[in-house]
């Protein structure tokens, strides 16, 4: 049971480049979300999905795009990378109403230069 | 506007003593609260949760207290151990309003020294 798998673990981008952060879970969880962690800011919600074909914005959605074509995958797209998007990104998933909260991936450390 | 606040960025406690981590929230729609623990270079891991119908939940050395009138929750760790040294995040959601969206605080770094 792999849980939540994020790829890549590290990435360096130039300003203006685009890329996709991958997230896959094998627990058949309906709920998936993306967070970014910045010093002093905690974990901030970017986008989330309550099931295949359904996505919605979180607290800091600007500059990011998501889609959920399958239950397992929830990729995060950076449309035109900016230095302000330098951060650690976490993907998470859960059953709806789980008492155990989310299962998180190990993160992707992104640097935009 | 920060809906979930952890006002202490860091806490240092001696091994064997009690660690108390605090969290305040502003959104009265929140009805489910969780604590997560995070080690460097790892994702957060679930620690303990509490529903708004309760005011206390225990799991081994960890106890979470909820004071709804004050919009305040706290995590007690007794006794504290060096392996508890990590960043602790509190989080809240509004399940009654049909969302499992979790809003996190900024985190408190706990250091347990011998």
Interface residues (C-beta under 8 A of the other chain):
Chain A: X4 X31 X33 X35 X40 X41 X42 X43 X44 X45 X48 X50 X58 X59 X90 X92 X94 X96 X97 X99 X100 X101 X102 X103 X104 X105 X106 X107
Chain B: X4 X6 X9 X34 X36 X41 X42 X43 X44 X45 X46 X49 X89 X91 X95 X100 X101 X102 X103 X104 X105 X106 X107
